Amino acid sequence: MSFLSGFIAIIGPPNVGKSTLLNNILGTKLAIVSPKPQTTRNRIIGIYHGDGYQMVFMDTPGIHKTKTALHKSMVESALSAFHEVDILLLMMEMDSPDDPEILSFIGNLKGVKKPCILVINKIDKGPKEQLLPIIDRYRKIYPFDESLAISALKGDGLERLLYVLKCRLRPGPQFFPLNMATDQSELFLASEIIREKIYHLTRKELPYSSAVTVDTIKEEPGKNLLFISARIHLETDSQKGILIGHGGRMIKAIGRLARLELEKIFGVRVYLDLFVRVEKNWTKDTRALRRLGY
């Protein structure tokens, strides 16, 4: 029997659970999650290894109305995935069936000749009798190859989703070795975990005006210790004051939460050194975006 493989893009509006789905399929945390929209900024690759097959998932930023160069970069990254993969998963929330962004996505799908599966997420948040009307409504708008209901958070329906995807894989190469779960570097993963804690602990515009770059990751021989030095980039001095907090309380809280999670991920003790730098209007500066990895 031929080996089966394929690239699968998880697409949809912001905050519908795309990153949660990727993490739960792979059984490990690759993509950061937050109740705030537009958390994912980069495309993240996650590799699912099965018996005789391999699924390469691509978590994409949510497509939304662009306001800054950063937003434009995020949307372009998501839209380009339509043409780079073999299968598309369009995710929506069960309790937001009238989200106008869904119709915008479907408009972008027209002319894309590849399997597209509608995935209705967060079925644990609404009455099950709403499902069939939602599925029927969207089948009339676009000829989805399959419509599935899941709870990405609780894992409901994921086994069925993986089976449906496997049935649509084609004979192809094993793109990644069996011991590889992602193509992302340790530097990228560390920067994303720190950024996630900023999203969890700060409010208003500050999370969206922050970026994280990791300068150093190095092991301390014989000490079971990983030293990580990172910079948090903000747009204004006032944001810097808020992020540091009175007596350094906020930056210490961010560092502590990030350190604890990084220790779980890397399996060693972590010493995390954080610096805060003001880089005015970086979200609107294309050169700054490239320098910061967007």
GIBEL-V343216 format. One record per residue. N is the residue number from 1. RES is the residue in one letter. PHI is phi in whole degrees, -180 to 180 (none if undefined). D_CENTER is the distance of its C-alpha to the mean C-alpha in Angstrom with 2 decimals. Layout:
n=N res=RES phi=PHI d_center=D_CENTER
n=N res=RES phi=PHI d_center=D_CENTER
//
This chain:
n=1 res=M phi=none d_center=33.46
n=2 res=S phi=-71 d_center=31.05
n=3 res=F phi=-70 d_center=27.66
n=4 res=L phi=-110 d_center=24.89
n=5 res=S phi=-157 d_center=21.54
n=6 res=G phi=180 d_center=19.06
n=7 res=F phi=-98 d_center=15.77
n=8 res=I phi=-128 d_center=13.65
n=9 res=A phi=-95 d_center=11.18
n=10 res=I phi=-98 d_center=9.16
n=11 res=I phi=-121 d_center=10.08
n=12 res=G phi=153 d_center=11.17
n=13 res=P phi=-63 d_center=11.84
n=14 res=P phi=-61 d_center=9.87
n=15 res=N phi=69 d_center=9.57
n=16 res=V phi=-95 d_center=10.65
n=17 res=G phi=107 d_center=8.66
n=18 res=K phi=-63 d_center=6.28
n=19 res=S phi=-68 d_center=4.04
n=20 res=T phi=-62 d_center=7.72
n=21 res=L phi=-62 d_center=9.10
n=22 res=L phi=-59 d_center=7.65
n=23 res=N phi=-60 d_center=8.79
n=24 res=N phi=-75 d_center=11.98
n=25 res=I phi=-64 d_center=12.88
n=26 res=L phi=-86 d_center=12.91
n=27 res=G phi=73 d_center=14.46
n=28 res=T phi=-153 d_center=12.78
n=29 res=K phi=-90 d_center=10.01
n=30 res=L phi=-110 d_center=7.79
n=31 res=A phi=-113 d_center=4.44
n=32 res=I phi=-75 d_center=6.02
n=33 res=V phi=-130 d_center=7.09
n=34 res=S phi=-160 d_center=9.89
n=35 res=P phi=-65 d_center=12.47
n=36 res=K phi=-79 d_center=12.40
n=37 res=P phi=-71 d_center=10.99
n=38 res=Q phi=61 d_center=9.19
n=39 res=T phi=-75 d_center=7.23
n=40 res=T phi=-75 d_center=4.43
n=41 res=R phi=-114 d_center=7.34
n=42 res=N phi=-116 d_center=7.29
n=43 res=R phi=-74 d_center=6.96
n=44 res=I phi=-120 d_center=6.23
n=45 res=I phi=-94 d_center=9.15
n=46 res=G phi=-129 d_center=10.06
n=47 res=I phi=-111 d_center=13.78
n=48 res=Y phi=-105 d_center=15.66
n=49 res=H phi=-102 d_center=19.36
n=50 res=G phi=-117 d_center=22.02
n=51 res=D phi=-77 d_center=25.80
n=52 res=G phi=87 d_center=26.58
n=53 res=Y phi=-152 d_center=23.22
n=54 res=Q phi=-144 d_center=19.77
n=55 res=M phi=-110 d_center=16.59
n=56 res=V phi=-108 d_center=14.05
n=57 res=F phi=-88 d_center=10.72
n=58 res=M phi=-125 d_center=8.54
n=59 res=D phi=-83 d_center=5.03
n=60 res=T phi=-115 d_center=6.06
n=61 res=P phi=-61 d_center=6.52
n=62 res=G phi=-67 d_center=8.80
n=63 res=I phi=-81 d_center=12.32
n=64 res=H phi=-151 d_center=14.73
n=65 res=K phi=-65 d_center=18.10
n=66 res=T phi=-82 d_center=18.16
n=67 res=K phi=-119 d_center=20.01
n=68 res=T phi=-132 d_center=19.59
n=69 res=A phi=-62 d_center=19.10
n=70 res=L phi=-63 d_center=15.62
n=71 res=H phi=-60 d_center=14.76
n=72 res=K phi=-61 d_center=16.61
n=73 res=S phi=-61 d_center=14.75
n=74 res=M phi=-64 d_center=11.33
n=75 res=V phi=-67 d_center=13.17
n=76 res=E phi=-62 d_center=15.03
n=77 res=S phi=-63 d_center=12.11
n=78 res=A phi=-70 d_center=10.94
n=79 res=L phi=-65 d_center=14.65
n=80 res=S phi=-66 d_center=15.62
n=81 res=A phi=-65 d_center=13.53
n=82 res=F phi=-55 d_center=16.11
n=83 res=H phi=-103 d_center=18.76
n=84 res=E phi=-106 d_center=17.27
n=85 res=V phi=-120 d_center=16.52
n=86 res=D phi=-99 d_center=18.97
n=87 res=I phi=-138 d_center=17.45
n=88 res=L phi=-115 d_center=15.35
n=89 res=L phi=-110 d_center=13.83
n=90 res=L phi=-96 d_center=14.14
n=91 res=M phi=-100 d_center=12.84
n=92 res=M phi=-142 d_center=14.88
n=93 res=E phi=-95 d_center=16.12
n=94 res=M phi=-61 d_center=19.58
n=95 res=D phi=-89 d_center=20.84
n=96 res=S phi=-133 d_center=19.95
n=97 res=P phi=-69 d_center=21.71
n=98 res=D phi=-101 d_center=23.10
n=99 res=D phi=-60 d_center=19.99
n=100 res=P phi=-63 d_center=21.27
n=101 res=E phi=-64 d_center=17.87
n=102 res=I phi=-63 d_center=18.13
n=103 res=L phi=-63 d_center=21.43
n=104 res=S phi=-65 d_center=20.08
n=105 res=F phi=-61 d_center=17.57
n=106 res=I phi=-61 d_center=20.52
n=107 res=G phi=-62 d_center=22.60
n=108 res=N phi=-72 d_center=20.35
n=109 res=L phi=-77 d_center=20.61
n=110 res=K phi=-63 d_center=24.37
n=111 res=G phi=95 d_center=25.75
n=112 res=V phi=-89 d_center=22.81
n=113 res=K phi=-96 d_center=24.73
n=114 res=K phi=-156 d_center=22.39
n=115 res=P phi=-56 d_center=21.55
n=116 res=C phi=-133 d_center=19.34
n=117 res=I phi=-114 d_center=18.59
n=118 res=L phi=-87 d_center=18.17
n=119 res=V phi=-117 d_center=16.20
n=120 res=I phi=-96 d_center=17.34
n=121 res=N phi=-98 d_center=15.29
n=122 res=K phi=66 d_center=16.70
n=123 res=I phi=-68 d_center=20.16
n=124 res=D phi=-76 d_center=21.15
n=125 res=K phi=-104 d_center=21.37
n=126 res=G phi=-152 d_center=24.02
n=127 res=P phi=-67 d_center=27.25
n=128 res=K phi=-61 d_center=27.03
n=129 res=E phi=-67 d_center=29.70
n=130 res=Q phi=-79 d_center=27.31
n=131 res=L phi=-64 d_center=25.38
n=132 res=L phi=-60 d_center=28.08
n=133 res=P phi=-60 d_center=28.81
n=134 res=I phi=-66 d_center=25.17
n=135 res=I phi=-61 d_center=25.02
n=136 res=D phi=-63 d_center=28.45
n=137 res=R phi=-61 d_center=27.64
n=138 res=Y phi=-80 d_center=24.73
n=139 res=R phi=-65 d_center=26.67
n=140 res=K phi=-75 d_center=29.32
n=141 res=I phi=-87 d_center=27.02
n=142 res=Y phi=-148 d_center=25.37
n=143 res=P phi=-80 d_center=26.42
n=144 res=F phi=-61 d_center=23.33
n=145 res=D phi=-70 d_center=24.07
n=146 res=E phi=-161 d_center=23.03
n=147 res=S phi=-127 d_center=21.90
n=148 res=L phi=-129 d_center=20.44
n=149 res=A phi=-114 d_center=19.90
n=150 res=I phi=-141 d_center=17.61
n=151 res=S phi=-122 d_center=16.43
n=152 res=A phi=-61 d_center=13.01
n=153 res=L phi=-70 d_center=13.89
n=154 res=K phi=-93 d_center=17.40
n=155 res=G phi=91 d_center=17.05
n=156 res=D phi=-65 d_center=19.59
n=157 res=G phi=84 d_center=19.81
n=158 res=L phi=-71 d_center=17.40
n=159 res=E phi=-63 d_center=20.51
n=160 res=R phi=-65 d_center=21.71
n=161 res=L phi=-61 d_center=18.48
n=162 res=L phi=-64 d_center=18.59
n=163 res=Y phi=-65 d_center=22.29
n=164 res=V phi=-61 d_center=21.88
n=165 res=L phi=-67 d_center=19.46
n=166 res=K phi=-59 d_center=21.89
n=167 res=C phi=-65 d_center=24.73
n=168 res=R phi=-106 d_center=23.24
n=169 res=L phi=-73 d_center=22.70
n=170 res=R phi=-118 d_center=25.43
n=171 res=P phi=-56 d_center=27.49
n=172 res=G phi=-170 d_center=25.81
n=173 res=P phi=-78 d_center=25.29
n=174 res=Q phi=-85 d_center=23.34
n=175 res=F phi=-71 d_center=20.88
n=176 res=F phi=-132 d_center=19.88
n=177 res=P phi=-66 d_center=22.11
n=178 res=L phi=-63 d_center=22.00
n=179 res=N phi=-88 d_center=21.12
n=180 res=M phi=-109 d_center=17.88
n=181 res=A phi=-103 d_center=14.50
n=182 res=T phi=-159 d_center=12.39
n=183 res=D phi=-96 d_center=13.61
n=184 res=Q phi=-77 d_center=12.02
n=185 res=S phi=-80 d_center=14.91
n=186 res=E phi=-63 d_center=15.86
n=187 res=L phi=-63 d_center=16.10
n=188 res=F phi=-64 d_center=12.49
n=189 res=L phi=-61 d_center=11.45
n=190 res=A phi=-63 d_center=14.21
n=191 res=S phi=-64 d_center=13.39
n=192 res=E phi=-69 d_center=9.86
n=193 res=I phi=-64 d_center=11.67
n=194 res=I phi=-63 d_center=14.36
n=195 res=R phi=-64 d_center=12.34
n=196 res=E phi=-60 d_center=10.92
n=197 res=K phi=-68 d_center=14.65
n=198 res=I phi=-64 d_center=15.67
n=199 res=Y phi=-63 d_center=13.63
n=200 res=H phi=-73 d_center=15.30
n=201 res=L phi=-104 d_center=18.73
n=202 res=T phi=-117 d_center=19.32
n=203 res=R phi=-129 d_center=19.91
n=204 res=K phi=54 d_center=20.55
n=205 res=E phi=-83 d_center=19.63
n=206 res=L phi=-59 d_center=19.25
n=207 res=P phi=-58 d_center=15.49
n=208 res=Y phi=-78 d_center=14.97
n=209 res=S phi=-99 d_center=17.79
n=210 res=S phi=-110 d_center=16.53
n=211 res=A phi=-138 d_center=15.20
n=212 res=V phi=-129 d_center=15.62
n=213 res=T phi=-124 d_center=17.30
n=214 res=V phi=-101 d_center=18.71
n=215 res=D phi=-84 d_center=22.33
n=216 res=T phi=-145 d_center=23.41
n=217 res=I phi=-132 d_center=22.53
n=218 res=K phi=-147 d_center=25.74
n=219 res=E phi=-83 d_center=27.36
n=220 res=E phi=-93 d_center=30.62
n=221 res=P phi=-54 d_center=32.96
n=222 res=G phi=77 d_center=34.56
n=223 res=K phi=-111 d_center=32.82
n=224 res=N phi=52 d_center=29.68
n=225 res=L phi=-134 d_center=27.91
n=226 res=L phi=-113 d_center=24.96
n=227 res=F phi=-98 d_center=25.42
n=228 res=I phi=-126 d_center=22.43
n=229 res=S phi=-116 d_center=23.20
n=230 res=A phi=-138 d_center=20.63
n=231 res=R phi=-116 d_center=21.04
n=232 res=I phi=-104 d_center=19.50
n=233 res=H phi=-99 d_center=20.20
n=234 res=L phi=-127 d_center=21.29
n=235 res=E phi=-97 d_center=23.25
n=236 res=T phi=-138 d_center=26.36
n=237 res=D phi=-66 d_center=28.76
n=238 res=S phi=-65 d_center=28.50
n=239 res=Q phi=-64 d_center=24.75
n=240 res=K phi=-62 d_center=25.71
n=241 res=G phi=-62 d_center=28.32
n=242 res=I phi=-67 d_center=26.02
n=243 res=L phi=-67 d_center=23.42
n=244 res=I phi=-71 d_center=26.28
n=245 res=G phi=79 d_center=27.99
n=246 res=H phi=-64 d_center=31.60
n=247 res=G phi=67 d_center=32.82
n=248 res=G phi=78 d_center=29.39
n=249 res=R phi=-65 d_center=28.17
n=250 res=M phi=-68 d_center=24.71
n=251 res=I phi=-64 d_center=23.79
n=252 res=K phi=-68 d_center=25.30
n=253 res=A phi=-66 d_center=23.24
n=254 res=I phi=-62 d_center=19.94
n=255 res=G phi=-63 d_center=21.27
n=256 res=R phi=-65 d_center=22.46
n=257 res=L phi=-63 d_center=19.29
n=258 res=A phi=-64 d_center=17.30
n=259 res=R phi=-61 d_center=20.24
n=260 res=L phi=-62 d_center=20.51
n=261 res=E phi=-73 d_center=16.97
n=262 res=L phi=-64 d_center=17.35
n=263 res=E phi=-65 d_center=20.69
n=264 res=K phi=-66 d_center=19.29
n=265 res=I phi=-69 d_center=16.84
n=266 res=F phi=-90 d_center=19.55
n=267 res=G phi=72 d_center=22.50
n=268 res=V phi=-140 d_center=24.69
n=269 res=R phi=-69 d_center=25.74
n=270 res=V phi=-124 d_center=23.85
n=271 res=Y phi=-106 d_center=25.60
n=272 res=L phi=-112 d_center=23.21
n=273 res=D phi=-112 d_center=24.80
n=274 res=L phi=-112 d_center=23.16
n=275 res=F phi=-123 d_center=24.67
n=276 res=V phi=-114 d_center=24.12
n=277 res=R phi=-131 d_center=24.92
n=278 res=V phi=-91 d_center=25.55
n=279 res=E phi=-128 d_center=24.62
n=280 res=K phi=-56 d_center=25.89
n=281 res=N phi=56 d_center=23.90
n=282 res=W phi=-64 d_center=21.35
n=283 res=T phi=-69 d_center=18.91
n=284 res=K phi=-107 d_center=21.82
n=285 res=D phi=-108 d_center=22.97
n=286 res=T phi=-63 d_center=21.77
n=287 res=R phi=-68 d_center=23.36
n=288 res=A phi=-64 d_center=21.65
n=289 res=L phi=-60 d_center=18.22
n=290 res=R phi=-63 d_center=19.07
n=291 res=R phi=-65 d_center=20.42
n=292 res=L phi=-93 d_center=17.32
n=293 res=G phi=96 d_center=15.08
n=294 res=Y phi=-113 d_center=13.91
//
